[in-house]
Amino acid sequence: MIAVLRAICMAGAMMAAPGAQAEITHKVVPFEELDGWSEDNHRDAFAAFLTTCTDLKDPDWLSICAVAQSNTDGNPKSFFELFFRPVLIEDGGNSLFTGYFEPELEGSRHPTPRFRYPLYKMPPEAKNANPWLSREEIFSSGVLDNRGLEIAWVDDPVELFFLQIQGSGRIRLQNGESLRVGYGGANGHPYRSIGVELVRRGIYDAHQVSAQVIKNWVKRNPEAGRDLLYHNPSYVFFREISKVAAHLGPLGAMNRSVTAMRSLAVDPQFTPLGAPVWLEKDGENPIRRLMVAQDTGSAIKGAQRADVFFGTGDAAGEAAGRLRDPGRMLVLLPIQRAYALATDGV
C-alpha cells in the first residue's frame, strides 16, 4: 500500500501528537456550513466512493453502497446529502494536511553501468524476524546480493530511498514500458526522519527542509549523504504489481487504486476507511472538496490529520511536497451512525 511507510521526511513533522488522554468529540455539522460544498464536482467524489464502497462490511454502509451502485446516473450531490451527515471529529490535536504521490523513476530489468541500484523482493528470512537487519547492515553485509531477489535496477540511490518512503511507484523501463511496484514488506525497524536529523545537526532550519532539499544535499555530499540515509534504519522491500492498469492510481490501504485529488490517507482510528471526507485545507492554494478515505500512513495520526494523494510523477511530487497546511476535515457518516456518535447534544 502506498502510504504504509510514508512517514513525513520534513523537519516540520516534529509537531506534538495529541495526548493519549485527550477527549474525542463528534459534532454533526449541516451541509450548508461546509465552505464550498455547492461548488465542488461531486460526481468525481462519487466515482472514487464507488471504487471502495463494496469493501465496507457494516449493514448501513452496504445499503448505501447498493443505492450508489444503482444510481450512477443520478445526482451525486443529492445522494451524499440524503444518506450522510458531516461529522467534525476532534481529539485535541492540531489539524495538519500534507500531500503524497506515486514516484516515477528511470530503470531497467537488468543491471547496466547506469542502472546499478536494485529494488529487492523480501527475503524469506526477513519475514520471520522482527526486526531483521538495519538499512546499514543490509548494505554492508551484502546479504541480498546474487539471490535473484532483484525486481529492477534504477540509476539514483536517493530517489530509491524516497521511493521506499512513499511505499510504491513506477519504474519507466528503457523499452518504453512501465513497471509498477508496491510495498512488499519491511525489515521491522522504526522509521527515523532524515529531515529531522538534518535540522538536529544544524545543517538546515526546520522551515528550509523539503524532500528536494534533502535530495540535493545528499547528492552534493556523497559520503555524508550515505551516512544520513543510514540514519533511517527502516528498509522497504517491494513486489511487482501487474493487476493494476497503467491509467489507474496505485493501490491504497484498501487494496484498491487511489484517485488523484480525491483520495485521502487518514488515521483509521478516527476515520473509517472508505468514508467520504469533506476537506477544507487552508493556506496557499486552499482546497475545498469531497474526498474519500482510502489509504493510511505511519505518519498520519490524529482525527484532523490527512494526506492528499496528488497523482504520479515529478509534477505531482512537487505539488505534494509543498502542501503542509491547517484547516479542518469532516467525515460523512450514515445518518443514524452520525447522530449516535454526536457528543455536542444534537
Backbone torsions as a table, in degrees:
resi	resn	phi	psi	omega
1	MET	NA	142.7	-169.0
2	ILE	-67.0	-27.6	-172.8
3	ALA	-100.1	2.3	-167.6
4	VAL	-63.0	-34.2	178.7
5	LEU	-123.1	27.3	-175.6
6	ARG	-85.2	62.5	176.0
7	ALA	-72.2	139.4	-173.5
8	ILE	-67.0	129.2	-176.9
9	CYS	-92.7	-8.2	-179.3
10	MET	-74.7	148.0	-179.6
11	ALA	-64.4	-27.4	-179.8
12	GLY	-66.0	-5.5	-179.8
13	ALA	-72.6	1.1	-176.8
14	MET	-81.7	18.7	179.3
15	MET	-71.2	150.5	-174.8
16	ALA	-69.8	139.7	174.5
17	ALA	-78.9	155.1	178.8
18	PRO	-61.7	146.0	-178.3
19	GLY	-64.8	148.4	-177.5
20	ALA	-62.0	-26.1	-177.3
21	GLN	-95.8	5.1	-177.7
22	ALA	-63.5	141.6	179.2
23	GLU	-74.2	135.2	177.8
24	ILE	-99.2	124.6	-178.3
25	THR	-118.1	151.1	177.9
26	HIS	-129.2	119.7	-179.7
27	LYS	-122.8	123.3	176.2
28	VAL	-78.0	128.8	-175.9
29	VAL	-120.1	132.7	178.1
30	PRO	-63.5	149.1	179.0
31	PHE	-59.0	-34.5	-177.7
32	GLU	-68.1	-11.6	176.9
33	GLU	-94.7	3.0	176.1
34	LEU	-85.7	119.7	-176.3
35	ASP	-67.3	114.3	177.6
36	GLY	89.0	5.9	-175.8
37	TRP	-55.6	-47.0	-175.0
38	SER	-69.2	-23.1	-176.0
39	GLU	-88.5	-9.2	-175.4
40	ASP	-74.5	160.1	173.2
41	ASN	-90.0	90.2	-175.3
42	HIS	-68.4	-22.7	-179.6
43	ARG	-65.6	-37.1	177.6
44	ASP	-65.1	-41.6	177.9
45	ALA	-66.4	-37.3	178.2
46	PHE	-61.7	-42.4	178.9
47	ALA	-63.5	-40.7	177.8
48	ALA	-65.9	-39.6	178.7
49	PHE	-60.4	-40.0	-178.3
50	LEU	-65.0	-26.2	-177.1
51	THR	-68.0	-23.6	-176.3
52	THR	-126.1	-6.7	-173.4
53	CYS	-65.3	-27.2	179.3
54	THR	-69.1	-14.4	179.6
55	ASP	-88.4	-5.8	177.3
56	LEU	-79.6	131.6	-168.0
57	LYS	-100.0	-22.3	-176.8
58	ASP	-70.7	145.0	-175.0
59	PRO	-55.9	-39.9	-178.2
60	ASP	-66.6	-38.0	176.8
61	TRP	-68.2	-42.2	-179.3
62	LEU	-64.1	-37.0	178.2
63	SER	-64.6	-44.1	179.0
64	ILE	-64.5	-39.8	179.3
65	CYS	-63.5	-40.4	179.2
66	ALA	-61.8	-41.1	177.1
67	VAL	-63.8	-43.2	-179.6
68	ALA	-61.3	-42.1	-178.7
69	GLN	-66.3	-28.3	-179.0
70	SER	-93.2	2.7	-173.7
71	ASN	-131.3	37.0	-175.2
72	THR	-68.1	-17.2	178.9
73	ASP	-100.0	4.8	-177.5
74	GLY	-83.2	-160.8	-178.5
75	ASN	-97.3	105.9	-176.2
76	PRO	-60.4	-38.5	-179.7
77	LYS	-60.7	-46.1	178.7
78	SER	-64.7	-34.8	178.3
79	PHE	-60.2	-49.5	-179.5
80	PHE	-64.5	-39.5	-178.8
81	GLU	-69.9	-30.1	-177.7
82	LEU	-77.3	-38.1	-170.7
83	PHE	-106.1	-9.4	-175.3
84	PHE	-126.9	163.1	167.5
85	ARG	-133.6	134.7	178.1
86	PRO	-70.5	134.8	-179.5
87	VAL	-125.5	123.0	174.8
88	LEU	-88.2	112.4	-179.0
89	ILE	-104.1	125.3	-179.2
90	GLU	-131.6	145.6	-177.8
91	ASP	-127.3	15.8	-179.9
92	GLY	89.6	-7.9	-179.7
93	GLY	-91.6	160.8	176.8
94	ASN	-72.1	150.5	175.2
95	SER	-78.9	145.8	176.2
96	LEU	-155.2	126.3	178.3
97	PHE	-122.7	127.1	-179.5
98	THR	-126.3	-177.5	-178.3
99	GLY	-129.6	157.3	172.9
100	TYR	-141.3	170.6	-173.4
101	PHE	-155.0	173.7	175.0
102	GLU	-102.0	110.4	-179.6
103	PRO	-65.1	155.2	175.8
104	GLU	-131.6	116.3	-175.5
105	LEU	-114.4	155.1	171.1
106	GLU	-81.7	138.4	-178.0
107	GLY	-162.5	-174.5	-176.6
108	SER	-148.6	151.3	175.1
109	ARG	-73.4	-16.5	-176.8
110	HIS	-132.7	149.1	179.9
111	PRO	-68.3	142.8	176.0
112	THR	-139.8	171.5	176.4
113	PRO	-56.5	-29.9	178.2
114	ARG	-84.0	-46.1	-175.6
115	PHE	-97.0	96.4	-170.3
116	ARG	-119.7	-3.0	-172.0
117	TYR	-114.7	111.3	-170.6
118	PRO	-85.3	150.6	164.7
119	LEU	-97.1	128.9	-174.2
120	TYR	-108.0	145.9	163.4
121	LYS	-75.9	161.1	-177.5
122	MET	-75.8	127.0	177.4
123	PRO	-71.2	149.0	-176.1
124	PRO	-56.2	-39.6	-175.2
125	GLU	-68.2	-23.7	179.6
126	ALA	-74.1	-23.4	-178.7
127	LYS	-69.3	-25.2	-175.6
128	ASN	-105.2	9.3	-179.6
129	ALA	-123.4	133.8	179.6
130	ASN	-144.4	98.4	3.7
131	PRO	-87.7	165.8	172.3
132	TRP	-97.6	-155.1	-179.7
133	LEU	-65.7	149.3	176.9
134	SER	-75.8	171.0	177.5
135	ARG	-54.8	-48.7	-179.1
136	GLU	-63.2	-40.9	-179.8
137	GLU	-66.4	-35.2	178.0
138	ILE	-62.7	-45.9	-178.0
139	PHE	-72.2	-39.9	-175.1
140	SER	-76.1	-25.7	-176.1
141	SER	-89.0	-22.1	-175.9
142	GLY	68.2	24.2	-173.8
143	VAL	-65.0	-20.7	-178.6
144	LEU	-97.9	-3.5	-174.1
145	ASP	-70.4	141.3	169.1
146	ASN	56.2	38.5	179.0
147	ARG	-117.2	4.1	-179.2
148	GLY	72.6	21.8	-179.3
149	LEU	-90.5	-6.1	-176.3
150	GLU	-72.9	134.6	175.0
151	ILE	-95.0	-42.9	179.3
152	ALA	-163.1	170.9	177.6
153	TRP	-123.0	142.0	177.6
154	VAL	-121.6	173.4	-171.6
155	ASP	-104.7	5.1	-174.4
156	ASP	-144.0	111.5	-178.0
157	PRO	-67.2	-26.9	179.4
158	VAL	-72.8	-42.8	176.2
159	GLU	-62.9	-34.9	176.8
160	LEU	-65.0	-40.1	177.3
161	PHE	-58.7	-45.0	-179.5
162	PHE	-73.1	-27.1	171.9
163	LEU	-61.7	-38.7	177.5
164	GLN	-65.9	-35.9	177.9
165	ILE	-66.3	-42.1	179.5
166	GLN	-68.7	-33.5	176.4
167	GLY	96.4	-15.3	176.7
168	SER	-163.6	167.3	179.7
169	GLY	176.9	-172.0	179.0
170	ARG	-122.1	147.1	175.3
171	ILE	-114.5	117.7	175.9
172	ARG	-81.7	113.2	-178.4
173	LEU	-83.3	159.3	-174.1
174	GLN	-71.4	-15.4	177.6
175	ASN	-89.9	8.3	178.7
176	GLY	93.9	-10.8	178.8
177	GLU	-81.7	167.9	-179.8
178	SER	-128.8	135.6	-180.0
179	LEU	-112.8	125.6	178.8
180	ARG	-101.8	134.4	178.4
181	VAL	-123.1	150.0	178.7
182	GLY	-132.4	173.8	-178.5
183	TYR	-60.4	127.1	-179.0
184	GLY	-120.2	8.7	-179.4
185	GLY	129.5	173.4	-178.9
186	ALA	-147.3	169.7	-175.5
187	ASN	-85.0	-0.7	174.0
188	GLY	88.1	-0.2	177.3
189	HIS	-87.0	147.5	-179.5
190	PRO	-70.3	149.3	175.9
191	TYR	-71.7	136.3	174.5
192	ARG	-125.8	126.3	-174.2
193	SER	-70.9	124.4	176.2
194	ILE	-79.6	-21.5	173.9
195	GLY	-66.3	-44.9	176.5
196	VAL	-61.0	-38.0	-179.1
197	GLU	-67.4	-38.0	176.2
198	LEU	-61.3	-37.5	177.5
199	VAL	-69.9	-41.9	-179.6
200	ARG	-60.7	-36.0	-179.9
201	ARG	-78.2	-5.3	179.0
202	GLY	80.5	14.6	-179.0
203	ILE	-77.9	-37.4	177.6
204	TYR	-137.2	157.7	167.3
205	ASP	-83.9	159.2	-174.5
206	ALA	-57.1	-40.5	-175.7
207	HIS	-72.0	-11.8	-178.3
208	GLN	-89.1	-16.0	-169.1
209	VAL	-85.2	129.8	172.4
210	SER	-144.8	171.7	178.8
211	ALA	-59.2	-40.9	-178.1
212	GLN	-68.3	-38.4	177.3
213	VAL	-61.8	-43.1	179.0
214	ILE	-62.5	-46.2	-179.6
215	LYS	-59.2	-46.1	-178.3
216	ASN	-64.1	-40.3	-178.2
217	TRP	-66.4	-43.0	179.9
218	VAL	-62.9	-40.0	-179.2
219	LYS	-69.3	-32.9	178.5
220	ARG	-76.3	-22.5	-176.1
221	ASN	-127.4	76.8	-171.2
222	PRO	-56.4	-48.5	-176.9
223	GLU	-72.0	-48.7	177.4
224	ALA	-65.0	-33.1	178.1
225	GLY	-65.9	-39.7	176.7
226	ARG	-61.4	-44.0	178.7
227	ASP	-64.9	-35.1	177.6
228	LEU	-64.0	-42.1	178.2
229	LEU	-64.0	-34.5	177.5
230	TYR	-66.5	-20.3	177.6
231	HIS	-58.3	-29.0	174.8
232	ASN	-92.9	104.5	-176.1
233	PRO	-75.2	-13.8	-178.7
234	SER	-69.1	140.1	179.1
235	TYR	-136.2	129.8	-175.4
236	VAL	-106.0	135.3	172.8
237	PHE	-101.3	159.4	-174.5
238	PHE	-121.5	168.7	170.6
239	ARG	-138.2	147.8	178.0
240	GLU	-78.6	135.4	-179.7
241	ILE	-114.9	110.5	-177.2
242	SER	-108.1	-11.8	-174.3
243	LYS	-85.3	-7.1	-179.1
244	VAL	-97.4	122.4	-179.5
245	ALA	-60.9	149.9	-174.3
246	ALA	-61.4	-30.4	-176.7
247	HIS	-81.1	-8.2	-179.5
248	LEU	-93.1	161.0	178.0
249	GLY	-76.8	171.6	178.9
250	PRO	-68.6	166.1	179.5
251	LEU	-75.7	135.5	174.7
252	GLY	-95.9	-165.5	-176.5
253	ALA	-66.1	-19.9	178.6
254	MET	-90.6	8.0	-179.9
255	ASN	62.3	30.3	175.0
256	ARG	-126.6	156.1	-179.8
257	SER	-66.7	136.5	175.0
258	VAL	-89.1	157.9	-173.1
259	THR	-115.2	129.7	-179.0
260	ALA	-57.2	129.1	176.3
261	MET	63.8	14.0	173.8
262	ARG	-131.7	-9.4	179.5
263	SER	-109.1	140.9	178.9
264	LEU	-121.7	144.5	165.2
265	ALA	-95.0	131.1	-173.4
266	VAL	-134.4	175.5	171.9
267	ASP	-93.3	108.6	-175.6
268	PRO	-66.9	-8.7	173.6
269	GLN	-64.6	-26.5	-177.8
270	PHE	-115.2	-34.2	-174.5
271	THR	-117.9	117.1	-179.2
272	PRO	-63.6	133.9	175.0
273	LEU	-63.7	134.1	-177.1
274	GLY	98.4	-12.0	-178.1
275	ALA	-78.3	142.5	169.9
276	PRO	-66.6	145.8	-178.7
277	VAL	-136.1	126.1	174.8
278	TRP	-88.9	121.7	-176.1
279	LEU	-108.0	128.2	171.3
280	GLU	-121.2	87.5	179.3
281	LYS	-91.0	127.3	-180.0
282	ASP	-93.0	-161.0	179.7
283	GLY	81.4	-159.7	178.5
284	GLU	-67.3	138.7	-178.2
285	ASN	52.3	67.6	-178.8
286	PRO	-57.6	149.0	176.3
287	ILE	-117.0	129.1	173.5
288	ARG	-132.3	97.6	-177.7
289	ARG	-161.4	158.9	177.3
290	LEU	-88.2	127.9	-178.3
291	MET	-127.6	-178.4	-179.7
292	VAL	-131.6	132.7	178.7
293	ALA	-75.8	104.2	-174.1
294	GLN	-130.7	8.9	-176.6
295	ASP	-152.0	169.1	177.7
296	THR	-135.7	176.2	176.7
297	GLY	-164.9	148.3	-175.3
298	SER	-66.3	-21.3	178.5
299	ALA	-95.7	-1.5	-176.0
300	ILE	-94.9	92.2	-176.9
301	LYS	-130.9	123.4	177.5
302	GLY	126.4	157.2	-176.7
303	ALA	-70.4	-28.7	-179.0
304	GLN	-115.4	45.6	-178.6
305	ARG	-129.9	128.3	179.9
306	ALA	-155.3	159.0	-179.7
307	ASP	-122.6	123.9	-179.0
308	VAL	-89.6	129.7	176.8
309	PHE	-83.3	122.1	-174.7
310	PHE	-97.2	-12.8	-179.4
311	GLY	118.7	-156.6	-172.8
312	THR	-115.2	141.5	170.8
313	GLY	100.0	-179.0	-171.8
314	ASP	-64.3	-42.7	-178.4
315	ALA	-62.8	-42.2	177.2
316	ALA	-64.0	-38.1	179.7
317	GLY	-65.4	-41.5	179.2
318	GLU	-64.4	-42.4	179.6
319	ALA	-67.1	-41.9	179.7
320	ALA	-64.3	-38.7	-178.2
321	GLY	-67.1	-23.1	-179.6
322	ARG	-84.8	-14.5	-174.1
323	LEU	-83.6	118.3	175.5
324	ARG	-162.8	83.0	-168.2
325	ASP	-138.4	158.6	173.7
326	PRO	-85.6	-174.6	179.5
327	GLY	151.1	-145.5	173.9
328	ARG	-154.0	155.9	172.8
329	MET	-133.7	147.2	179.9
330	LEU	-125.5	132.5	-178.1
331	VAL	-90.1	128.2	175.9
332	LEU	-85.3	115.0	-178.3
333	LEU	-115.2	151.7	173.0
334	PRO	-51.8	143.4	-167.0
335	ILE	-53.2	-52.4	-177.9
336	GLN	-61.1	-40.4	179.2
337	ARG	-64.0	-41.6	-179.4
338	ALA	-59.8	-48.5	-177.8
339	TYR	-73.5	-28.3	176.9
340	ALA	-66.4	-32.4	-179.4
341	LEU	-84.6	-16.1	-171.5
342	ALA	-58.0	131.7	179.1
343	THR	-115.3	11.5	-175.8
344	ASP	-107.0	15.2	176.6
345	GLY	83.7	6.0	179.3
346	VAL	-70.1	NA	NA
